[in-house]
């Protein structure tokens, strides 16, 4: 019995060392040196403690093992037993939103133009703010605060590629419809999206609240009512580079954003083209040529929930994604939305994005009622003002979010526990603060990417 108890304690010491040392190595690969140091320190200290205990008198060892087993049991029950949620998630939106009110659409209105006069006649309350925005540097401007002479032109080049693709969102439909089952089509289109680079993909029935009411950007007449009669919407997510996003809000962020707009456009257009070749109408929705509100479509397609920062939180990568959507009449099998209150509850406890938001656009406190559902309301005007000062789309909220860690065994284990247990949510917040801190981590860009404008 004495030998067995000592062996158990040595086994515990070895397990602690292996787990925390492995997580430390994983953190080093992610560029998270603080997390690596803390993890390895915990591994060494924890293993040392149990190794020393294996040499103590038998009675002390027995007490320690009993306490240890009791602690393991209590922790397992707290972390593994599901807790019933009492927090309602954001509901389905049925109201339609006018795309002309989108800040990007307002930013490009030319003073004195017919569209300019038309919009501010309807919304004089926006005129003062928008006139102020027009005086700022603007996104990718050479005199913006975070201008970089290498990176900004590269991002501009990517946006020009997306602009060149805007005419390709729709096209001619084949005269003959293929006879595949909806199950076959659904399986194929999801596989195709993943093959082309999507992290996740889902399908939902298109409802009125998904569709903008009037044209604000892209093809079509400005201000024209939007008629989108497609029955289905295919939504997919693309991962944004973790190392680059750690540099938010420096110039590299908009480089990555522009790249993902190109990729999402290419994927959406390919899927829409394939559907039309099957004999069914389809439209891709890409940057500055949308007809739908992508985050709402993606949420209802089961890709995630809208979090505190006002954007989609995916189970795999949190907010560190860009989205793409294709709408169509091709018969498909919609995914049943299974609301995940754990994300909503986690955001309710975590305020890291709000604390670190330089424009103070992300709210603290509880979610409120907005747009037909329960959610937090981002102050978009404060956020957009900051973007137009620094010249990038910021991204600090993405970089500090505990859900944004890479998609690997270590972080996926935590995500799985968060979905299951209220106790795990509290523990995950504490551990994220311990390992990564409350403030943005050190920027670790790829070697080829110089953030020094003078280099």
N, C-alpha and C positions, 0 to 999 in steps of 0.2 A: 504494500500500500504506500509506503514511504517513497519507494522508487517510482511507483506509478504517478504519484502527485508531483514529484520533481520533474518527471518526463512531460506531464501535462503543462506545467509552468514553462518548461523549455520550449514546448510546441507553441504555446501562446506567444512567447517572445519571438520565435522565428516567424510566426504568422504576421505579427504586428510589423516586424522589420520588413518583410517581403512586400506587404500591401503598401505601406507608406513609402518605401524606397521605390517601388514601381510607379506610384503616383508622382513621386518626385522626378523620376526620369521622364514621365509623360509631360509634366509641367515644363521641364527644360526644353523638350521638343516644341512646346507651344510658345516658348519665349517668356514664360512666366517664372522668372528667377526667384521672386519672393515666395511664391507657392512651393517651388522646388525646395528651397532652403527650409521652410517651415515643415514641410512634409517629411523630409529626411531627418530633421531634428526630432520630430515626434517619434519617428520610427526608431531612431537610436535610443532615445530616452525611454520609450515604452518597452522596447526589447531589453534594455539594460535593467529596468526595474524588475521585470519578471524573471530574468536570469538570476539576479541577486536573491530574489525570493525563493528560488529553487534550492538555495543553500541554507535557508533558515530552518529552525526546528520544525518537526512534522506537524505539531499542533497549529503553529502559525500558518504553515502552508495550507492546512485543511480549512482554516478560517478564511484565508484569502481565496481559495478555490470556491468555497461556498458563496462568498460575497460576489465573486466574479460571475459565477453561473447565474446568480439571482439578478445581477445587473444586465447580463446578456438577455435573459428572459424578459425582463421589464422593457429593455430597449427594443427587442424584437417585436413585442406586443404593440409598443407605441408606434414603431415605424412600419410594421407590416399589416396591422389590422386597419382596414379602411374606415375612415371617419366620414359620416354623413355630412355633406356640405349644407350650410345654411345661407350661403351667399348666392343670389341669383345671377346668372350670367347675362350678357347683353342679349336682348331679344331681337327678333327679326324686324328689319326696317322696311316699311311699306311706303313711306313718303318719298317723293322724288326730289333730287337736289339739282339745282341749275348749275351747269358747268361754268357759266359765265361768272359765278361768284368765286370760283377757285382762284387762289392768289396768283398762280402762274398765268392764268388767262387774263387777269387784270393787269399783271405786270407788263404784258406785251401790247396793251392797247396804246395806240398812237394818239397823243393829245390833239384834239380838233377833228379826229376822224369821226365818221358816222357811227361806228361801233362805240367809240369813246363817249360820244354825246348820248347815244341810246342807253348805255349801261348806267351812267351817272345820273341820268334823268330818273331811272328806276331806283337807284341806290345812292342818293346823295350822301348818305351816312358813311360811305366808304371813300369819298373823294379826298378828304384831308390826309388820311393814312396813305392812300395810294400815291398822292402827290409827293409825300415824304419819301416813299420807297423809290420813286423815280429819280430822286436826287442822290441816292446811295450808289455805291460802286456797282453792285449787281453781281450775279453769279458769273464766275470765270473772267471777271474784269481784270485788266492789267494793273489797275490801281487799287484792287481789293486788298484787304489786310493780309490774307494768307496767300497772296499771289506767288506762284512758282513758275519760272519761265520754261521749264521742261514739262511739268505736269499739266498745267492749265491748257496749253495747246493740244496735248495728247487727249485730254478729256473732250475738248472741243471737236477734235477729229472723230471721236466715237459718237458724239451727239449728231454730227453730220451724217454718219452712216445710218443712224436711226431715222433721221429726217428723210434720207433717200429711200427708206423702206416704207414710209407712211402711205404711199400710193398703192402698196401691195397688200393691204389688209383685207381686201375683198376681191372678188373676181368672178369669172364665168363658171357656172355650175354644169357639170356633165349632164347630158340629156338622159342617161340611163342610170337608175339607182341600183346599187348592188343589193344582194339579197341576204346579207349576213344578219345574224341575230343581234339584238341589242347587247346581249351578254358578250358575244364575240367582239363587237365593236368597242365596247367599254374596256375589255381586257387589252385589246390592241392599242387603243389610243393612250391608255395609261402607260403601257409598256413603251410606246413610242416616245412619250414625253420624258420618261426616265432615261431612255436610250439617248435622247438628245441633250440630256444634262440636268433635268429637273430632280430636285431632292424629294419632293412630294407632289402628288397630283390628286385632285378630287373633282367630282362632278356634282352639280346642283341644278335644280330647276330655277330658271331665271324668273325673279319676281320683280314687280314694278320698282321697288326700292333699290334694286341693283343698278337701274338705268338712269343716267342723267336725263333731265327734262328738256334741256335746250343745248345746242352746240355752243361751246365756248372756245374750242381749239380744234385744230386738225382740219380734215376735209369737210366739206359741207358749208353751208351759209351760216355765218355767225348769227346766233340768236334763233336759228330755225328749230322748231320742235323736233325732238328725237323720237322716231318710231322704231322700236327694237322688238320685233315679234318673235325672235328666236325662243325656243322652249328650254334649251339646255345651255349651261355654261361650264366649260372645263377650266379649272384654275390650277396653276402649278407654281412652285417656289424654286428659286435659285439661291445657292449659298453665296454670300459675300465673303471675301477673303478675310480670315480672322486676323492675320498679322497686319494687314493694311488698315483694317477698322480699328485696331488698337492705337492708331495714330490720330484718331479723330480729335479735333476738327481740322487737322492740317490738310494740305492740298491733295494728298493721296486719296482721301475719302471720295472726292468727286471723280477721281480717275476710276475708282472701283465702281461707283454708281453708274457712270457712263458706260463702262464695259458691260455691266449687267443689263442695262437697258437694251444694248445691242443684242446680247444673247437671248433675252426674253422675247425680243421682237422676232428674231430669226426662228426661234422655236415655235412661237405662236403662229407665224406666217406659214411655216412648213405644215403644222397640224391643220390649219384652216385650208391650205391648198389640198392636202390629202382628203379632207372631208368633202370638198367640192368635187374632187375626182371620183368620189363615191356616189355622187349624184345628189348631194344635199347642200343647201346654203350654209355658209360659215363666214364669220368675220373675226379677224385677229384684232386685239385691242393693245396698242403699243403706245409708247411715250408720245404725248401731245397729239394722239389720235385715238382717244378713248371714246367709248359710248357708255361704258359701265364704270362703277366704282369698285376697283379691283379688290381692296381689302374686305369689303362686305361680301363680294362673291366668293373669295377664298375662304372666309370664315364659314359661310353657309355650305361650302363644299367640304368642310371638315378639316381644313388645313391648320386651324388654330383659333385663338380668341383675341379680341381687341384688348390690349393691356393698358396700363396707366399712361404710357406715353402716346396713346392714341393710334398705334399701328398694330399690325397683326403679330401675335406671339405664337410661333410655331413650336410644336413639341420637340422637334429635332434641334433647332438652332435659335429659338426665341425670335427676336426681331431682326436678326442678322440675315435677312433674306430680301430678295426682290421678287415681285410677282408677275405673272403673265396670265392672260385670260383669252379664251376663244369661245365665242357663242355660236350656236348652231341649232338646226332643226333635225339633225341626224338622231334617230332614236338611240338613247343611251340609258344606262341604269344609274340613276342618281345615288350618291352616297347619303345615307341617313346621318344627319348632323347629330353628333353625340357631344353636347356641350360639356366642356371641361372646366368645372368651377375651381379646380385647383390652381389654374393660372390666374383666375380672377382673385382668389383668396391670397395667393402669393404676392401679386401686385398690390393688394390691399395692405399687406404688411411691409413690403419692401418699398423704399422711397429713394433708392440710389439714383435713378434717372432724374427725379425731381431735384434732388440735392445737387447734382452735378450739371444740371442744365444751365448754361451760361446766360440764357435769355429769360430764365424763370418762366418758361412757357408751360412746363409740365406741372399739373396740380398736385398738391399734397392732399391728405384727408381721404374721405370716403368717396366712392363713385356716386354720381347723381343720375337723374333721369334726363336723357338727351336723345333726340331722334327716334323716339319710340322704344328705347331700351335703356338699360342701366349701364352706365359707362363713365369713364373720366373724359373730360373735355379739354383737349389741348388748346392753348391759346395760340392759334396758328399765326396770328399777326406778329406776336413777339418772336416766334420761331423764325418766320420768314424775314423779318427785319434783320435778325442776326446773320442769316445766310447771306443777305445782300451786303452786309458789311465785310464779312470775311471772304466771300467769293466761293464758298463751298456749301455743301448741304450738311455741315456739322457732323452728326453721327455720334456724338458723345453718349447719348442715351443708349444707343446700340452697344457701344464698346463696354459700358459699365454694367449692363444688365446681366444678372447671374445666369439667365437662360442662354446667353450668347456664347458660352464656352463651346469649344469644338465638339463635334459629334463623334465621341469615342467611348470606350468602355467605362472610364472613370466618371465622366460627366453624365453619361446615359444612366448609370446606376443611380446617381443623385436625382436625375429627372424622373426616373421611374418611381422612386420613393416619394418624391414631391407630389406626383399624381395620386398616390395612394393614401398618404398620411398627413394630417395636420401637424403632428409632432415633427415630421420630417421637414415640413416647410419652415418651421421655426429653426430647426437645427441647420438647415441648408443656408439660411440667411446668416446665422452666426458664423458658420464655417467659411462662407464666401467672403465675409468681412475679414476673418482671420487670415485666410490664404491670399486674398487679392486686394484687401483694403477697401475703404469707402470711396476713394478717389480713383480716377483713371490710372491704369497701369502704364509702365514705361512703353514708349513706342518701339515696336520691333518690326520695321518694314523689311521686305525682301532686300537682299544685298544690292540688286541692280537699281533699286529705287532710291535716288538721292533726294532727301528733303531739304538739302541746303541749297538755296537759290544761288549762292555764290560759287558752288563747286563746278 
